[in-house]
Amino acid sequence: MSIDLTGISKRFGAFTALDGIDLRIGSGELIALLGPSGSGKTTLLRIIAGLEWPDSGDVKLDGESTVEHSVRERQIGFVFQHYALFRHMTVFENVAFGLRVRPRRERPAEAEIVERVQRLLDLVQLGGLAQRYPSQLSGGQRQRVALARALAIDPRVLLLDEPFGALDAKVRKDLRRWLRRLHDQLGTTTVFVTHDQEEALELADRVVVMGQGRIEQTGSPASVYGQPSNPFVYKFLGNVNEIAGRIEGGKVVSPAIEVDALENEDDIAGDVALFVRPHDVRLAPDPQGPATVRFIGVAGPFVRVEVLFDDQALLLEAEIPREDFADLSLAVGERVRPRFRRARLFARQPGQFDLNPEQVSLLSSNL
């Protein structure tokens, strides 16, 4: 089941939730709508479901306009963040609910309902818990019941709104990997909303990054993370160092930093912002280096190091594999010379972080 969104706009009073959204979702795709709170992703999901109506634009399922169709007519399964299970019903009855409330002429026979529900419970690995109540389940089990209930109606599209947001980190990671395997098995067109970058990058076939009611970038997880189209996407998809600079005579004027590879040097001129991920920062002990180590902290397989430049204007963060850090033997207070494996330039907006004349004259590196 393909989904075509054309010119979707939605306002709530003076607030613009969606501003001219155009998006095509292919049949069988698993799509992540990723963005901060207020970016419009949940509103867009609810418009696809028929729980909200757009002020303008069209929603087509397999080429058929559904703007005037009800939720039931669209045959869409919806999974909410907080499960929304009926506490007085068993697991079995929760999953069977969508089938039992159908009009009599559309309702399956009781034997078919029993067979379908049990098959779904086995699919979501809850086959032995059919007679338990939601209060007797863990958070991860309850979310799987909610997913089975959404699948029971044979939805043409499955929508999930922050499905793992209420779960702890370990359960969330296990469930999202399980959901990916389930999707590959069923092939249902699936759209899920999340503000968790790791979740979107691990689960989705394509990631749609949203901000302020607009789509900022769409692409594979590798492309949106590796080639962000603008500073908003770059900053939202993980930690990043932002460094003010200026293109002058073919040089990037900035603090004394060496860069091995700039991804888009030919496209930018004038005032620039140099963006670099902490894991692309390398540090070399150097008594004449321009920066001093201010903080060292171990975070799992990486060591997080903060270095402060002498002019106090730039605090740089590096993430170094523990094995590499052991060879460096760095200590707080030691002077270092940073180098970047990879960095990206963006045009710098007025006032973003202006350079003063002293900073400009400090150091210049021909990149």
N, C-alpha and C positions, 0 to 999 in steps of 0.2 A: 504494500500500500504506500504510494508516494504522497507527499504533502507539498503543496505549493502555497506559499504565503506571498501575497502581492500588495504592496502599498499599505501595510497594516499600521494604523495610527490609533492611539487611544490616549485620552486626557481624563484626568480626575480633577475637575475644577480648573485651577490655574496650573496644575502639575501635568507635564507631558510624560506619560509612562512609556509610550512607544511612538517613534517618529519615522514613519515611512519604511517599515521593515519589508525587505524582499529576501526570501529564502526558499530554496528547494531542497527537500529531503527525499532521498531516493528510497525505493522499496527495500526493506530489510536492513536499512542503516541503523546504527546506534549513534545518536547525536547528543552531544552535551551542550546545553546552554549555560555558559560560564560567565560570571560577572559579580561585582559587588552588590550589596543590598541597594535597592532602588534603581538598578540598571534596566529593569523591565522584563527580566527573564521569566518570572512566575506569571506575570500578566500575559505574556505571549503564550505560555503553556496553557493557561486557562482559556484563552481565545481559541486555540486549536481544539480544546475539549468541548467548547460550547458553554463554558461556565461564565464567560465574559463575552460581550459583543464589541467588535471594533467600531470606532467612529467612522473609519473609512478603510477600504481595502477588502480583499477577498481571501478566503481559505478554501482550497480545493483538495479533496481527497481522491486520488486516482483520476484527476481531471474534472471532478464534479464539484461545483460550488456548494459549500455547506453552511454558508453564513446564516441562512434561514432555518437550518436544521437544529433540532433539539439535541441534548446530550445523548439520549437513548438512540436517536436516529443515526448519530455519527458512529455508534458502536465503538466507543473508545474506552479502554481501561485506564483508570487513574489511581495512582498510589501516592498517598500523602506522607508527609514526614512523620506525623504522629499516629500512624497506623489506622486510626478511626475504626477500630474493631468494636463489635457489639459485645460488651462485657458479660451480658447475661446469656450469650450463645456459646456453644462449644466451637472448637476449631472447625469441625465438619460443617456446622450450620452457618458459620461465618462465610466459609468458602461457597456454600450452596446458596447463599442469600440472593445473589444476582439472578440465579436461575429460577428460584422459587417465586420471585415477585414479578416475573414476566406475565403478560396476559395469557389466559388459559390456552389460547390457540397457538401461542409461541412457546409455551412451557414444555420442556422435555418430560418424558415419562419418568416416574420415580426411579426406576431401575437405571435409567441412563444418567440421572443426576448423581446417584450413588456411585456409579462406575466412574463418571467424569471427575467428581470431587476426590475420590480415592486416588485416581491416577495423578491428579495435580498435587496432592499431598505427598505422594511418593516422589514426584518430580522435584519438589522443593525440600525433600529430605525430612518430611514431618509425618510419614506414613503411620507411625505408631502413636501419634499424639492427637488423633481425631476427636477423642472424647474429653480432652482437656479444655479448660477455659483460659482466656487471654491472661488472667492474673497468675496462672500457673506456668507461664512461658517466660523465657528471657526476651530481652529487647530484640535480639537478632531473629529469634523464632517468630515473634509477633510480626516483624516486618516481612518475613517470608509468607506468613498467613495472608497478610494484606496483598502481597504479590499474587499468591494463588487465587485469591478472591477476584482480583482484577483480570486474571487470565481465564477464569471460569466461563466468562461470557463470550469467549472466542473473539477478543477485540481485534479490530483491523489495525489499530495503533495503540501502543502502550505508552502512557505518560507518567513520569515519576518526578515528584516535586521534593527535592532535597531528601531522597529516600533513606539516607543513612545519617542524616544530620543529628539525630537524637541518640546515636549509639557511640560507645567508646571507640578509641582509635583501633584497637586490635580487632574487634568485631566488625567495624566498618571496613577494614582492609579485607578481611575474610569474605564478607558478604559481596563486596564489589567484584572480587575475582569470581565468586560463584555466579553472580549475575551475568558476567561476561560469558561464562561457559553456557549458561542457560540461554542467553540470547543467540549464541552460535548454534545451539541445538534447535531452537524454535524458529528463528529467522523473522520474528515480528518486528516491524518498524517501531523503533523505540526512541523517545526523546526524554532526556532527564535534565533537570535543573540542579545546579550546584554552584557553590562559591568556593569549593575546594579544588584548587588547581591540580593537585596530585591525583585526585579522583577522576577528574575530567581527562587528564592526559593518559591515565592508565586504562580507562574503560572505553572511551569513545572511538568510533571510526573517524569522526570529524568533530572538531570543537568550534563552537560559535561563541566568540568573545563579545560580550555586550557591555555598553557603558552609556548611561544617560539616555536610555531609550533607543539607542542606535546599535547597529552591528559594526564593531570595530575591525574584526578580522574573522575569516572563516577558513579552515584548512585542517589538514591532518594534525594530530598531536605533535609530530616531529616538526612540521613546518611552522605552526604558530609559536612553538617554544624556541625553535632555532632561528627563525626569520620573522621576528615581530614586525608588524607593519608600522607601528608608531610607539611613542613613549608610553602611552597608557597600557598597551598590551605588554610591552616589555616589563613594566613595573608590576603589573598584576600577576604575571606568570612566574613569580619567584623573586628572590632577593636580587638587588642590583645596585651597583655603585653608579652614581651620576656625577660627572665631572665637567665643569664648565670649561670651554675652550673657544678658540677662534681660528678660522682658516686665514692665514696670512702668507702670501707668496708661496703657496704650496706646502706650508707647514701648519701643523696643529699646535697652537700656542696654549700650553697648559702646564700644570706642575710637572716635574721631571719624571715622566713615566714613559717607558718604552713599550711599544705595541708591536707584536709580531704580525698581526693581520687585522686590518680594518675591513669590515664587510661591505661598506658602501661609500668609500672615500670619494669617489668621482661624482657622487650625486649631490653633495652638500657643499655650501660655501658660506662665508661670513661667520656669525656666531653659531657655535655648535654645542651640543651636549654629548659627551662621550659616555656610552653605557657599557658596563662590563659586569658579568656575573662574578660573584665571589670565587667560584671554583676556577675561573679563568685568570685569577690573580696569582702571580708567582712572586716570592720575596727572596731576596738575596742579602745576607749580612754584608754591610759595607759601612765602615767608619765615616765615610764621606757621603753617605746616602742622605736623601732629602727628608726622610721620615723616621719616626721613632715608634717602636712597638709599645702600645698602651695597654693591651689586654690579650690574654691567651686563655682559651677555654676549650675543653674537649667535648665534642658533640657526636657521640657514636663513632663512626669510622673516620670522621673529619676532626681537624683541630681548627677552631675559629680564632682568627688573629685580627685585631684592630690596630691599624697604624695611623699615626697623626702626623701630618706634614708640618714643617717648621713654622709656616705662616699661620697655623691654627685654623686655616680655612677649609681643610679637606680631611675628613676622617674616612679611611678606606678599610673595607672589610675583605678578608681573604679566607677561603676555606681550603685547607691543605690536607691531603690524605695523611693519616697518622704515620705511615711508614716514611713518607717523604719528610714530614716534620721532624722525625727523630734524627734524620741526617742533617737537618739545618741547625739544630741545637740553639734555637732562638730563645731569648729571655726578654721579659718586660724591661724596657729602658734601652734596649739595643737598637742601633741605627740600621736601617735597611734601605735597599733600593727596589721599589716595586717594578714589575714587568707584567704586561698583559699578553696572554696567549691569543686572545680574540676580543674585539670590541666593535661597537657599532656607533655610528654618528647619526644624530638627528639635529635638525635645525632647532636652535634654542629660542624659545619664546621670550619676548621682552620682559625683563624683571625676574626671569626664572631663577637665575643665580648669577648676578652680574660680576664680572671681573673688575677689580680696581687696577690702576696703573702699576702698583707695586707687584701684584700677583702676575700681571702680564710680563713684567720685566724679569721676574724670578728665573724662569726656566723656559726653554723652548726646545722641542724635540722634533726633528725632521722625521716624520713617519712615512 
